[in-house]
């Protein structure tokens, strides 16, 4: 068979297995095994286990279960609710302060837990009822939490970025640093939108009250004394200190990413034991069980995706595809736009983990040849995949929100998140125009990379 025929057959079989409803890991593994059987030496089937092991034998991947353990420990405590309550108290006098508090709480919790669904669940379970009690529309409340939760794959420690660093063979520390500036940019955009939307809903509530006497909780003002505000800090500060300590250990050169992940997981378990009394076997067992299940699922996907990529490389499918893209001789920005559009489309159906591991062998070589900084592109790709978490039809965070707020319809949730999807693409454009938003911090801390653009 010609290379074109093999490539088309590979794409078609992959699509069939994906549409069959099989779990992603098994679908990718099955495609890889089928093509190994038909197009590779018979002895290659005897080395499947060895190939998967060698592909996964990365010390960087070891940090993933440890970061998951850290996130599970924090996510299954009351840290999220306490963090949200403290921010709400301190920002209660700011117009739209409740919405801003939810955005900030999502950002901080995402940075501590590194998980988008965990952030939505932990902050949303307290934040959505609180916002609705104070007159926020259901879609607005759901949109803030769903969008804020996506920051879990951009702000370090991000499991998605760990996988990108492995797939692109880039520095994980530099990639983590590159995510901070864009992460803060998104927090600022989300908070600004929350204030604007709050002012509009507040004006509507005021007009309804003036004309019809309609009461609205949005017109009420919360008053917290300084003593009440200060009393909320002791439960929050240890976790913020943990976040800062982990970052100092990683970027100060005191520990590798894997050692930092282990340190963070251990300290998170200690903190929930001290602060919340979560130390008995019956309390810790669900945390370990959730970590084991999520880690196993994720490592299965990683292993099978890497085997899938290995088969593509062996059959020269990825190299031929990359050469074809280069041969189109698109301008570098048109090439970037086409690739990001492809990521958007894939985000309709696939989670970020699969998108990265399946597309990296094909997309990264042309981008590198065009002169793009792969660290910078990793940030752009992550933001686009963030949008995939909240846009239909398979946006994971939409269903997490639906689970914690079943009385809000899926239509209301989708309408609530659409403005935030728009803000994410505004951030992508700004980072394209001002690449320093992503590259300035890693260059300042770790030095500039010669030839990077």
C-alpha positions as CSV (number, residue, x, y, z in Angstrom):
1,X,0.0,0.0,0.0
2,X,1.1,3.6,-0.6
3,X,1.8,5.9,2.2
4,X,-1.3,7.9,1.5
5,X,-3.5,4.8,1.6
6,X,-2.0,3.7,4.9
7,X,-2.5,7.1,6.4
8,X,-6.1,7.3,5.2
9,X,-6.8,3.8,6.5
10,X,-5.2,4.7,9.9
11,X,-7.3,7.8,10.2
12,X,-10.5,5.9,9.2
13,X,-9.9,3.1,11.6
14,X,-9.1,5.5,14.4
15,X,-12.4,7.4,13.7
16,X,-14.4,4.1,13.7
17,X,-12.9,3.0,17.1
18,X,-13.5,6.4,18.6
19,X,-17.1,6.5,17.4
20,X,-17.7,2.9,18.8
21,X,-18.0,4.2,22.3
22,X,-15.0,2.3,23.5
23,X,-12.9,4.0,26.2
24,X,-10.3,6.2,24.6
25,X,-7.3,4.2,26.0
26,X,-8.6,0.9,24.5
27,X,-9.7,2.5,21.2
28,X,-6.2,4.0,20.7
29,X,-4.5,0.7,21.8
30,X,-6.7,-1.4,19.5
31,X,-5.9,0.8,16.5
32,X,-2.2,0.6,17.3
33,X,-2.3,-3.2,17.6
34,X,-4.3,-3.7,14.4
35,X,-1.8,-1.7,12.4
36,X,1.1,-3.5,14.0
37,X,-0.4,-6.8,13.0
38,X,-0.9,-5.8,9.4
39,X,1.9,-3.4,8.5
40,X,4.8,-4.1,10.9
41,X,7.0,-7.2,11.4
42,X,5.2,-10.1,13.3
43,X,7.8,-9.9,16.1
44,X,6.6,-6.3,16.9
45,X,3.5,-7.8,18.6
46,X,5.8,-9.5,21.0
47,X,7.2,-6.2,22.1
48,X,4.0,-4.2,22.8
49,X,4.5,-4.3,26.5
50,X,8.2,-3.4,26.2
51,X,7.3,-0.5,23.8
52,X,4.6,0.9,26.2
53,X,7.0,0.6,29.2
54,X,9.9,2.3,27.3
55,X,7.6,5.1,26.1
56,X,6.3,5.7,29.7
57,X,9.7,5.4,31.4
58,X,9.9,9.1,32.0
59,X,10.7,10.6,35.4
60,X,8.4,13.5,34.5
61,X,5.4,11.3,34.1
62,X,6.0,10.0,37.7
63,X,4.8,13.4,38.9
64,X,1.3,12.9,37.5
65,X,0.0,10.5,40.2
66,X,1.6,12.6,42.9
67,X,0.0,15.8,41.7
68,X,-3.3,13.9,41.4
69,X,-2.9,12.8,45.1
70,X,-2.2,16.4,46.1
71,X,-5.3,17.5,44.2
72,X,-7.5,14.7,45.6
73,X,-6.4,15.5,49.2
74,X,-7.3,19.2,48.8
75,X,-10.4,18.6,46.7
76,X,-11.9,16.2,49.2
77,X,-11.5,18.6,52.2
78,X,-13.3,21.8,52.9
79,X,-10.4,23.8,51.6
80,X,-12.3,25.0,48.5
81,X,-15.3,26.2,50.4
82,X,-13.2,27.9,53.0
83,X,-11.1,29.6,50.3
84,X,-14.2,30.8,48.6
85,X,-15.8,32.0,51.9
86,X,-12.7,34.0,52.8
87,X,-12.5,35.7,49.4
88,X,-16.2,36.5,49.5
89,X,-15.9,38.1,52.9
90,X,-12.9,40.3,51.9
91,X,-14.5,41.3,48.5
92,X,-18.1,41.7,49.6
93,X,-18.0,45.5,49.3
94,X,-16.8,45.5,45.7
95,X,-19.5,45.7,43.0
96,X,-19.6,42.2,41.6
97,X,-17.3,41.1,44.3
98,X,-19.0,37.8,44.7
99,X,-18.4,36.9,41.1
100,X,-14.8,38.1,41.3
101,X,-14.3,36.0,44.5
102,X,-15.4,32.9,42.6
103,X,-13.0,33.6,39.8
104,X,-10.1,34.1,42.2
105,X,-11.1,31.1,44.3
106,X,-11.2,29.0,41.1
107,X,-7.7,30.2,40.1
108,X,-6.1,29.6,43.5
109,X,-7.8,26.2,44.0
110,X,-6.8,25.2,40.4
111,X,-3.2,26.1,41.2
112,X,-3.3,24.0,44.4
113,X,-5.2,21.0,43.0
114,X,-4.2,21.0,39.3
115,X,-7.6,19.6,38.3
116,X,-10.3,21.3,36.3
117,X,-13.2,19.0,37.4
118,X,-12.1,19.1,41.1
119,X,-12.0,23.0,40.9
120,X,-15.5,23.1,39.5
121,X,-16.8,20.7,42.1
122,X,-15.1,22.2,45.1
123,X,-15.7,25.9,44.4
124,X,-19.0,25.4,42.5
125,X,-20.7,23.4,45.3
126,X,-20.4,26.5,47.5
127,X,-20.2,29.3,45.0
128,X,-23.2,28.6,42.7
129,X,-25.8,28.4,45.5
130,X,-24.3,31.5,47.1
131,X,-24.4,33.5,43.9
132,X,-28.0,32.4,43.1
133,X,-29.0,33.2,46.7
134,X,-27.8,36.7,46.0
135,X,-29.7,37.2,42.7
136,X,-27.1,36.1,40.1
137,X,-28.8,34.5,37.1
138,X,-28.3,30.7,36.8
139,X,-26.4,30.9,33.6
140,X,-24.1,33.6,34.9
141,X,-23.3,31.7,38.1
142,X,-22.7,28.5,36.2
143,X,-20.5,30.2,33.6
144,X,-18.2,31.7,36.2
145,X,-17.5,28.4,37.8
146,X,-17.2,26.4,34.6
147,X,-14.8,28.9,33.1
148,X,-12.8,29.4,36.3
149,X,-12.4,25.6,36.6
150,X,-10.6,25.5,33.2
151,X,-7.7,27.3,34.8
152,X,-6.7,24.0,36.3
153,X,-5.0,22.9,33.1
154,X,-3.1,26.2,32.5
155,X,-1.9,27.3,36.0
156,X,0.9,25.1,37.4
157,X,1.0,22.3,38.4
158,X,-1.0,21.3,35.3
159,X,-1.1,17.6,34.3
160,X,-1.9,18.6,30.8
161,X,1.3,20.7,30.6
162,X,3.3,17.8,32.0
163,X,2.1,15.7,29.1
164,X,2.9,18.4,26.6
165,X,6.4,18.8,28.0
166,X,6.9,15.1,27.5
167,X,5.4,15.0,24.0
168,X,7.2,18.1,22.8
169,X,10.5,17.3,24.7
170,X,10.4,20.8,26.4
171,X,11.4,22.0,29.8
172,X,8.6,21.4,32.3
173,X,9.7,24.2,34.6
174,X,9.8,26.7,31.7
175,X,6.4,25.5,30.5
176,X,4.9,25.9,34.0
177,X,6.3,29.5,34.2
178,X,5.0,30.3,30.8
179,X,1.5,29.4,32.0
180,X,1.4,31.9,34.8
181,X,1.2,35.1,32.8
182,X,-1.6,33.9,30.5
183,X,-3.3,32.4,33.5
184,X,-3.4,35.8,35.3
185,X,-4.5,37.4,32.0
186,X,-7.5,35.0,31.9
187,X,-8.3,35.7,35.6
188,X,-8.3,39.4,34.8
189,X,-10.6,39.0,31.8
190,X,-13.0,36.7,33.6
191,X,-13.1,39.1,36.6
192,X,-13.7,42.1,34.4
193,X,-16.5,40.3,32.6
194,X,-18.0,39.3,36.0
195,X,-18.1,43.0,37.1
196,X,-19.7,44.1,33.8
197,X,-22.3,41.3,33.8
198,X,-23.1,42.0,37.5
199,X,-23.6,45.7,36.8
200,X,-26.0,44.9,34.0
201,X,-28.0,42.4,36.1
202,X,-27.9,44.8,39.1
203,X,-29.3,47.6,36.9
204,X,-32.1,45.3,35.7
205,X,-32.9,44.3,39.3
206,X,-33.0,48.0,40.3
207,X,-35.3,48.9,37.4
208,X,-37.6,46.0,38.2
209,X,-37.8,47.0,41.8
210,X,-38.5,50.7,41.0
211,X,-41.2,50.0,38.4
212,X,-42.9,46.9,39.8
213,X,-41.6,46.7,43.4
214,X,-40.0,43.3,42.5
215,X,-37.6,42.3,45.3
216,X,-34.2,40.9,44.4
217,X,-31.5,39.6,46.6
218,X,-29.0,41.3,44.3
219,X,-29.9,44.6,45.9
220,X,-28.9,43.4,49.4
221,X,-25.4,44.2,50.6
222,X,-23.4,41.8,52.8
223,X,-21.5,43.3,55.7
224,X,-18.6,41.5,57.4
225,X,-16.8,42.9,60.3
226,X,-13.0,43.0,60.2
227,X,-13.0,40.4,63.0
228,X,-15.1,38.1,60.9
229,X,-12.8,38.5,57.9
230,X,-9.7,37.8,59.9
231,X,-11.2,34.8,61.5
232,X,-11.6,33.2,58.1
233,X,-7.9,33.4,57.2
234,X,-6.3,30.7,59.4
235,X,-7.9,27.8,57.4
236,X,-6.9,29.3,54.1
237,X,-3.4,30.6,54.6
238,X,-1.8,27.1,55.1
239,X,-2.9,26.0,51.7
240,X,-1.8,29.2,50.1
241,X,1.6,28.8,51.8
242,X,1.7,25.2,50.4
243,X,1.2,26.6,46.9
244,X,3.9,29.2,47.3
245,X,6.3,26.6,48.9
246,X,5.8,24.1,46.1
247,X,6.5,26.8,43.5
248,X,9.6,28.0,45.4
249,X,10.9,24.4,45.6
250,X,10.4,23.9,41.9
251,X,11.6,27.2,40.4
252,X,14.3,27.8,43.0
253,X,16.1,24.6,41.9
254,X,15.6,22.9,45.3
255,X,13.7,20.0,43.8
256,X,12.8,18.3,40.5
257,X,9.2,18.3,39.3
258,X,8.7,14.7,40.6
259,X,10.2,15.6,44.0
260,X,8.1,18.7,44.2
261,X,4.9,16.7,43.4
262,X,5.8,14.2,46.1
263,X,6.5,17.0,48.6
264,X,3.2,18.7,47.7
265,X,1.2,15.5,48.1
266,X,2.7,14.8,51.5
267,X,2.2,18.3,52.8
268,X,-1.4,18.4,51.5
269,X,-2.2,15.2,53.4
270,X,-0.5,16.7,56.5
271,X,-2.5,19.9,56.2
272,X,-5.9,18.3,55.8
273,X,-5.1,16.1,58.8
274,X,-4.1,19.2,60.9
275,X,-6.7,21.7,59.7
276,X,-9.7,19.5,59.0
277,X,-8.9,16.4,61.1
278,X,-8.8,14.1,58.0
279,X,-6.4,11.5,59.2
280,X,-8.4,8.3,60.0
281,X,-8.3,5.4,57.6
282,X,-12.0,5.9,56.7
283,X,-11.2,9.5,55.8
284,X,-8.0,8.9,53.9
285,X,-9.2,5.8,52.0
286,X,-11.5,7.7,49.6
287,X,-8.7,10.1,48.8
288,X,-6.3,7.2,48.0
289,X,-9.0,5.3,46.1
290,X,-9.9,8.4,43.9
291,X,-6.1,9.0,43.3
292,X,-5.7,5.3,42.2
293,X,-8.7,5.4,39.9
294,X,-7.8,8.7,38.2
295,X,-4.1,7.9,37.9
296,X,-4.8,4.4,36.4
297,X,-7.2,5.8,33.9
298,X,-4.9,8.6,32.9
299,X,-1.8,6.4,32.7
300,X,-3.8,3.9,30.5
301,X,-4.6,6.8,28.1
302,X,-1.0,8.0,28.2
303,X,0.4,4.5,27.6
304,X,-1.9,3.7,24.7
305,X,-1.6,7.2,23.2
306,X,2.2,6.8,23.2
307,X,1.9,3.3,21.6
308,X,-0.5,4.9,19.0
309,X,2.1,7.6,18.3
310,X,4.9,5.1,18.1
311,X,3.0,3.1,15.4
312,X,2.3,6.4,13.5
313,X,6.0,7.2,13.6
314,X,7.2,3.7,12.6
315,X,4.8,3.7,9.6
316,X,6.0,7.2,8.7
317,X,2.5,8.5,8.9
318,X,3.3,11.4,11.3
319,X,6.5,12.4,9.3
320,X,4.6,12.3,6.0
321,X,1.8,14.3,7.4
322,X,4.2,16.9,8.8
323,X,6.0,17.1,5.5
324,X,2.7,17.6,3.7
325,X,1.8,20.4,6.0
326,X,5.2,22.1,5.3
327,X,4.8,21.5,1.6
328,X,1.6,23.6,1.6
329,X,3.9,26.6,2.2
330,X,1.4,28.4,4.3
331,X,2.5,31.6,6.0
332,X,3.6,31.0,9.6
333,X,0.5,32.7,11.0
334,X,-1.9,31.0,8.7
335,X,-0.3,27.7,9.6
336,X,-0.7,28.5,13.3
337,X,-4.4,29.5,12.8
338,X,-5.1,26.2,10.9
339,X,-3.5,24.1,13.6
340,X,-5.4,25.9,16.4
341,X,-8.6,25.5,14.5
342,X,-7.8,21.7,14.3
343,X,-7.3,21.7,18.0
344,X,-10.7,23.4,18.5
345,X,-12.4,20.8,16.3
346,X,-10.7,17.9,18.2
347,X,-11.8,19.5,21.4
348,X,-15.4,18.8,20.4
349,X,-14.8,15.1,20.9
350,X,-11.5,14.5,22.8
351,X,-10.0,15.4,26.2
352,X,-6.8,17.5,26.3
353,X,-4.6,14.5,27.1
354,X,-5.6,12.6,24.0
355,X,-5.3,15.7,21.8
356,X,-1.7,16.4,22.9
357,X,-0.4,12.9,22.6
358,X,-2.2,12.1,19.3
359,X,-1.3,15.4,17.5
360,X,2.2,16.3,18.9
361,X,4.1,14.1,16.4
362,X,2.3,15.7,13.5
363,X,1.9,19.3,14.5
364,X,5.1,20.2,16.3
365,X,7.7,19.7,13.6
366,X,6.0,22.1,11.1
367,X,5.6,24.7,13.9
368,X,9.2,24.3,14.9
369,X,10.3,24.6,11.2
370,X,8.2,27.8,10.9
371,X,10.2,29.3,13.8
372,X,7.6,29.2,16.6
373,X,8.7,28.7,20.2
374,X,7.1,25.4,21.3
375,X,6.8,26.6,24.9
376,X,4.8,29.6,23.7
377,X,2.7,27.4,21.4
378,X,2.1,25.0,24.3
379,X,0.4,27.8,26.2
380,X,-1.8,28.8,23.2
381,X,-2.7,25.1,22.7
382,X,-3.6,24.8,26.4
383,X,-5.9,27.8,26.3
384,X,-7.7,26.5,23.2
385,X,-8.1,23.1,24.9
386,X,-9.4,25.0,28.0
387,X,-12.2,26.3,25.7
388,X,-12.9,22.6,24.8
389,X,-13.7,21.9,28.4
390,X,-16.6,24.3,28.3
391,X,-18.0,24.3,24.8
392,X,-20.5,21.7,23.6
393,X,-20.9,18.9,22.7
394,X,-18.4,17.2,25.1
395,X,-17.3,20.0,27.4
396,X,-16.5,18.1,30.6
397,X,-17.0,21.1,32.9
398,X,-20.6,21.6,31.5
399,X,-21.5,18.2,32.9
400,X,-19.7,18.7,36.2
401,X,-21.7,21.9,36.7
402,X,-24.9,20.1,35.7
403,X,-24.1,17.4,38.4
404,X,-23.6,19.9,41.2
405,X,-26.4,22.2,40.2
406,X,-29.1,19.9,38.6
407,X,-31.8,22.6,38.7
408,X,-29.8,24.7,36.1
409,X,-30.6,23.5,32.6
410,X,-27.8,22.5,30.2
411,X,-29.0,25.3,27.9
412,X,-28.6,27.9,30.6
413,X,-25.1,26.6,31.4
414,X,-24.1,26.7,27.7
415,X,-25.4,30.3,27.3
416,X,-23.5,31.2,30.5
417,X,-20.1,29.9,29.3
418,X,-20.2,31.3,25.7
419,X,-18.9,34.7,26.7
420,X,-16.0,33.1,28.6
421,X,-15.1,31.0,25.5
422,X,-14.9,34.3,23.6
423,X,-12.6,35.8,26.3
424,X,-10.3,32.8,25.9
425,X,-9.9,33.5,22.2
426,X,-9.3,37.2,23.0
427,X,-6.5,35.9,25.3
428,X,-5.1,33.8,22.4
429,X,-5.0,36.9,20.1
430,X,-3.3,39.0,22.8
431,X,-0.6,36.4,23.4
432,X,0.0,36.2,19.6
433,X,0.4,40.0,19.5
434,X,2.3,40.2,22.7
435,X,4.2,36.8,23.1
436,X,6.0,38.2,26.2
437,X,2.8,37.5,28.2
438,X,3.9,33.9,28.1
439,X,7.6,34.0,27.5
440,X,8.8,36.9,29.7
441,X,8.6,35.1,33.0
442,X,10.4,31.9,31.9
443,X,13.1,34.0,30.2
444,X,13.6,36.1,33.3
445,X,13.8,33.2,35.6
446,X,15.6,30.5,33.5
447,X,17.2,32.6,30.8
448,X,16.2,33.2,27.2
449,X,16.3,30.3,24.7
450,X,18.5,31.2,21.7
451,X,16.6,31.3,18.4
452,X,13.2,31.1,20.1
453,X,10.5,33.4,18.6
